Amino acid sequence: MVRKLIGMLIVFCLVVTTPLVAGAASVSKPIKLLVNNKQIAGIEPIVQSGVIYVPYRKFFDAMGYKVTYDPDTKQISGVINGTDIKFWAGEDVIEYNDVSYYLDDVIPVVNGQVYIPLRQFGVFAKYSVYFDQSKLTVSLTPYGYGQEAAVKELVTKYYETFNPKLLTSDNPTLRYMNLEYDYEANQTVSEIPVRDFKVTIDRIEYTSNNEATLQVTYSKQTEELNREDVYAYNIRYE
């Protein structure tokens, strides 16, 4: 049994968000909020100065996050995926995991409700945010949503061919490889038949809307050899 642990950067197409349209502030009809393609009833996002907001209490309740309000300090506190978040109406800062994030505008109060910027929330909770102005919908999907099969196909192909075309532009290995050479067409095929080949994604973490880290185990059995390789990958959309 052979075990390897190799760090690599490979190119992959993850879900990428589309920037908000500046003219969206003129929207008069209600906007629908979708999470994982399902509409969340009772929450109508608003757009101000090109930034999309949602009422914090209804939104946190719908997402299953804890939230409290301190009337003395006017501090709103919540927990997102086990991490503390704090913010204040009328202030331009959000504290998340003891780090301060400054906003372009203050957190607004509309009709007595405090609203939070949805795209900033997406960064904290690892959600992609997509606003479709023509359909008046704003969609939230977890980073990497629906990409499991494509990720497995990518890392399987890379293991079998080691094609440099799959390397990211800043991968140090790329500079030593001839991009004109067809590695896939000229690879050596073993005459020993493979009885069983299995690809297992042991761990995957989507670190942004276009990057992820993962560990993959490859198991290959032939009539002469049982082999197991473990690789660590960083993948990125380019």
Protein Blocks (a to p, Z undefined) as FASTA:
>chain_A
ZZddddddddddddddddddfklmmpmbdcdddeehiacehiacddeehiacddfklmmm
mnopacdddfklopacddeehiacdddehiacdceehiacddfbdcddeehiacddfklm
mmmnopacdddfklopacdddehihilmmmmmmmmmmmmnopaklpcfklmklmmpcfkb
cfklmpccdfbdcfbdcdddfbdcdfbfkbccdddddddddfkbccddddddddddZZ
